[in-house]
Amino acid sequence: MHILNFSSHPLTAHQSQQLGKLLGELQPNLHVHTVSVQLNVTEPLAPQIAALVDQTQAELGWSAQDWQTKPFVIGLPGLAPAAALLLAELGGRCGYLPTFYRLAARPGAATPVFDVVEVVAAQTVRDAARSRRQGCSASTGV
């Protein structure tokens, strides 16, 4: 399982263990790739995100087909518009909305400690939301 971390903080060993447990993977089977995300917020974000994914693809040695066949989970960047564009860019490349993990601060910790608290299958959320769309049949494919 490939972990593509687009957040601004590297995963700790403890977070990798938590993620492995949530994914049902042994930690040695997790291949964590930390992506350095440096965005210029005064410029359009979409081309920057596309270039970032192109760079990640090159660093991983992935083909266009690999986005559709390799299992991966992403850590989203903290900037909400960048996270939305990353989901859209990867969704276009792999044909579905990717799964991501979410970190949250541990309550009551003396110093900031962040735990992996959930893994979200964005495509599953989208599919469930389609059933709540009024005036549309799920069978129409729209």
LOMI-906247 format. One record per residue (C-alpha): residue in three letters; x, y, z. Coordinates in nm, 2 decimals, always signed. Layout:
N
<'ALA' <X Y Z>>,
...
//
This chain:
142
<'MET' <+0.00 +0.00 +0.00>>,
<'HIS' <+0.14 +0.34 -0.10>>,
<'ILE' <+0.09 +0.63 +0.13>>,
<'LEU' <+0.12 +0.96 -0.06>>,
<'ASN' <+0.16 +1.23 +0.21>>,
<'PHE' <+0.08 +1.57 +0.06>>,
<'SER' <+0.05 +1.73 +0.41>>,
<'SER' <+0.31 +1.97 +0.54>>,
<'HIS' <+0.42 +1.73 +0.82>>,
<'PRO' <+0.59 +1.39 +0.77>>,
<'LEU' <+0.42 +1.09 +0.92>>,
<'THR' <+0.57 +0.97 +1.25>>,
<'ALA' <+0.64 +0.60 +1.31>>,
<'HIS' <+0.34 +0.60 +1.55>>,
<'GLN' <+0.11 +0.75 +1.29>>,
<'SER' <+0.23 +0.49 +1.03>>,
<'GLN' <+0.14 +0.22 +1.28>>,
<'GLN' <-0.20 +0.37 +1.33>>,
<'LEU' <-0.26 +0.40 +0.96>>,
<'GLY' <-0.15 +0.05 +0.90>>,
<'LYS' <-0.39 -0.08 +1.16>>,
<'LEU' <-0.68 +0.12 +1.02>>,
<'LEU' <-0.60 +0.00 +0.67>>,
<'GLY' <-0.55 -0.36 +0.78>>,
<'GLU' <-0.19 -0.35 +0.65>>,
<'LEU' <+0.13 -0.45 +0.83>>,
<'GLN' <+0.36 -0.14 +0.86>>,
<'PRO' <+0.64 -0.30 +0.65>>,
<'ASN' <+0.39 -0.31 +0.36>>,
<'LEU' <+0.33 +0.06 +0.38>>,
<'HIS' <+0.54 +0.26 +0.14>>,
<'VAL' <+0.53 +0.62 +0.26>>,
<'HIS' <+0.62 +0.89 +0.01>>,
<'THR' <+0.63 +1.24 +0.15>>,
<'VAL' <+0.55 +1.51 -0.11>>,
<'SER' <+0.69 +1.86 -0.06>>,
<'VAL' <+0.40 +2.09 -0.12>>,
<'GLN' <+0.51 +2.45 -0.18>>,
<'LEU' <+0.22 +2.65 -0.34>>,
<'ASN' <+0.21 +3.01 -0.45>>,
<'VAL' <-0.13 +3.13 -0.33>>,
<'THR' <-0.11 +3.44 -0.55>>,
<'GLU' <-0.11 +3.22 -0.86>>,
<'PRO' <-0.39 +2.98 -0.98>>,
<'LEU' <-0.37 +2.66 -0.78>>,
<'ALA' <-0.50 +2.40 -1.03>>,
<'PRO' <-0.19 +2.41 -1.26>>,
<'GLN' <+0.03 +2.39 -0.95>>,
<'ILE' <-0.15 +2.09 -0.82>>,
<'ALA' <-0.13 +1.92 -1.17>>,
<'ALA' <+0.24 +1.99 -1.18>>,
<'LEU' <+0.28 +1.85 -0.82>>,
<'VAL' <+0.10 +1.53 -0.92>>,
<'ASP' <+0.31 +1.50 -1.24>>,
<'GLN' <+0.63 +1.54 -1.02>>,
<'THR' <+0.50 +1.28 -0.78>>,
<'GLN' <+0.43 +1.04 -1.06>>,
<'ALA' <+0.78 +1.09 -1.20>>,
<'GLU' <+0.94 +1.04 -0.85>>,
<'LEU' <+0.74 +0.72 -0.80>>,
<'GLY' <+0.82 +0.60 -1.15>>,
<'TRP' <+0.44 +0.55 -1.20>>,
<'SER' <+0.27 +0.53 -1.54>>,
<'ALA' <-0.07 +0.68 -1.61>>,
<'GLN' <-0.20 +0.32 -1.57>>,
<'ASP' <-0.05 +0.29 -1.22>>,
<'TRP' <-0.28 +0.56 -1.09>>,
<'GLN' <-0.57 +0.33 -1.18>>,
<'THR' <-0.42 +0.00 -1.05>>,
<'LYS' <-0.19 +0.07 -0.76>>,
<'PRO' <-0.34 +0.09 -0.41>>,
<'PHE' <-0.28 +0.42 -0.24>>,
<'VAL' <-0.40 +0.65 +0.03>>,
<'ILE' <-0.33 +1.02 +0.05>>,
<'GLY' <-0.26 +1.27 +0.32>>,
<'LEU' <-0.42 +1.60 +0.21>>,
<'PRO' <-0.25 +1.94 +0.22>>,
<'GLY' <-0.38 +2.17 +0.49>>,
<'LEU' <-0.49 +2.44 +0.25>>,
<'ALA' <-0.86 +2.35 +0.18>>,
<'PRO' <-0.87 +2.47 -0.19>>,
<'ALA' <-0.55 +2.28 -0.26>>,
<'ALA' <-0.70 +1.96 -0.09>>,
<'ALA' <-1.01 +2.00 -0.31>>,
<'LEU' <-0.80 +2.04 -0.62>>,
<'LEU' <-0.58 +1.74 -0.53>>,
<'LEU' <-0.89 +1.52 -0.49>>,
<'ALA' <-1.02 +1.64 -0.83>>,
<'GLU' <-0.68 +1.59 -1.00>>,
<'LEU' <-0.62 +1.24 -0.86>>,
<'GLY' <-0.99 +1.15 -0.92>>,
<'GLY' <-0.94 +1.24 -1.29>>,
<'ARG' <-0.62 +1.03 -1.31>>,
<'CYS' <-0.74 +0.72 -1.13>>,
<'GLY' <-1.11 +0.72 -1.22>>,
<'TYR' <-1.25 +0.75 -0.87>>,
<'LEU' <-1.21 +0.98 -0.57>>,
<'PRO' <-0.91 +0.86 -0.37>>,
<'THR' <-0.90 +0.75 -0.01>>,
<'PHE' <-0.74 +0.98 +0.24>>,
<'TYR' <-0.65 +0.97 +0.61>>,
<'ARG' <-0.73 +1.23 +0.87>>,
<'LEU' <-0.51 +1.34 +1.16>>,
<'ALA' <-0.64 +1.51 +1.48>>,
<'ALA' <-0.48 +1.65 +1.79>>,
<'ARG' <-0.48 +1.41 +2.09>>,
<'PRO' <-0.71 +1.56 +2.36>>,
<'GLY' <-0.53 +1.64 +2.68>>,
<'ALA' <-0.18 +1.59 +2.55>>,
<'ALA' <+0.08 +1.82 +2.73>>,
<'THR' <+0.25 +1.88 +2.39>>,
<'PRO' <+0.08 +1.86 +2.05>>,
<'VAL' <+0.04 +1.50 +1.94>>,
<'PHE' <-0.15 +1.41 +1.63>>,
<'ASP' <-0.31 +1.07 +1.57>>,
<'VAL' <-0.45 +0.91 +1.26>>,
<'VAL' <-0.81 +0.91 +1.36>>,
<'GLU' <-0.98 +0.78 +1.04>>,
<'VAL' <-0.94 +0.67 +0.69>>,
<'VAL' <-1.20 +0.82 +0.45>>,
<'ALA' <-1.30 +0.65 +0.12>>,
<'ALA' <-1.40 +0.96 -0.06>>,
<'GLN' <-1.56 +0.76 -0.35>>,
<'THR' <-1.78 +0.57 -0.10>>,
<'VAL' <-1.89 +0.90 +0.05>>,
<'ARG' <-1.97 +1.03 -0.30>>,
<'ASP' <-2.16 +0.71 -0.39>>,
<'ALA' <-2.37 +0.74 -0.07>>,
<'ALA' <-2.44 +1.10 -0.14>>,
<'ARG' <-2.57 +1.02 -0.49>>,
<'SER' <-2.86 +0.82 -0.33>>,
<'ARG' <-2.96 +1.14 -0.14>>,
<'ARG' <-2.97 +1.35 -0.46>>,
<'GLN' <-3.33 +1.45 -0.52>>,
<'GLY' <-3.49 +1.40 -0.86>>,
<'CYS' <-3.22 +1.17 -0.99>>,
<'SER' <-3.22 +0.80 -1.04>>,
<'ALA' <-2.89 +0.63 -0.94>>,
<'SER' <-2.93 +0.42 -1.25>>,
<'THR' <-2.89 +0.71 -1.49>>,
<'GLY' <-2.52 +0.74 -1.44>>,
<'VAL' <-2.54 +1.12 -1.40>>,
//
